[in-house]
Amino acid sequence: MIDIKLIRENPDIVFQAMAKRGESLASIDEVIELDNMHRQLLREAESLRAKRNDVSKQISKMKEKPADLITEMRCVGDKIREIESEVDQIAAKLEDKLLRLPNLPAPDVPQGKDSSDNVEVRSWGKPLEFSFTPLPHWDLGEKLGIIDFKRGVKLSGTRFYVLRGMGSLLQRSLISLMLDIHVKEHGYTEIYPPFMVKRECLVGSGNLPKFADNLYHDAEEDYWFVPTAEVPLTNLHRDEIIAPGTLPINYVAHTACFRREKMAAGKDTRGIKRGHQFDKVELYKFAEPETSDNELSKLVKDAEDICRKLNIPYRVIQLCTGDMGFAATKTFDIEMWAPGCQEWLEVSSCSNCSDFQARRANIRYRPDVESKPLLVHTLNGSGLALPRVLIAILENYQQQDGSIRIPEALIPYMNVDLIK
């Protein structure tokens, strides 16, 4: 959430930042108007309270209590209650408007309207040249009997699938490999969080109220299925003050993720690129503001390390202002090359969210014992996301006979070197 003081004292900064994002500026005007009304009513209520207190003191000193003055103070009390009710209503509207405003992009984020304005930062490896026409993963998976699309649809409907045999083992091995590398080599603490969380967790991470339509919700218990482990990891320290000398905190978690994917008709309908349920290994950091950009660089490198260990060509893209996620102030995507699909697949999106989530979730830290609590910065990124890594492996490691070589880093986990 954006600091209301920034909007109040430096509205031009906020207007310019929202314009770069392509956001409607009318919402900022509404916030300013509601904030002015809210503060005016608070001043009016405080003035009436002061008047009532002064008159009450005067009345207490009088031998004879003037009936008209007592009646007037009762009317003042009624007016105060009326204003307090209005204050509560406006405060709720103001908070809702603030919760729907995206984060401000960092000054060094490239300006642009959409993904066409994103900037390639670097790349690693060269796309393979095949002596045959590489197949897409949906053909490879079905021919090898490791992806069952028909039974996925039979069980749950469109955009669901079943992994079988070596397909299941490949995904499980990938998850184990990624967790082991991030814990043992990169220094993250593994977390196994719930896959369902309370409403306030989605508010804290920035998913609610704006993106309710993209989430799965158990209305009876008011549990929300996590769209990513970012949600529970953000809220691990909700309403806490992190002790001095503790930051940065690095967490890694594997969860299933649940999203109501709403795509244009006919887009990405084949294969396992987009689904309502998928697995992901998530990286998460709590950092001091002064070091958060450096921690973002580390986060991106940790995610890149998985790509290199799997020996799959990838590129790093910095997102422009118009393509960044709601909570991000700066984002770098990592994309793997998929020769069968003939496209770059996003397997990680690494973001610095500055104090945006921390303000919503009330997460603070003390720089030292004597300091006042300050808002932390939060960062997140996939390390990496399935099933797109699965796609990249199947399509990059396919052989002319339709078999799939296993990346060297995965052989100790699978105890085979070929799927055939």
Summary of the structure (lengths in Angstrom):
residues: 420
radius of gyration: 26.9
end to end distance: 50.8
largest distance: 106.8
contacts: 1355
relative contact order: 0.14
helix: 44%
strand: 20%
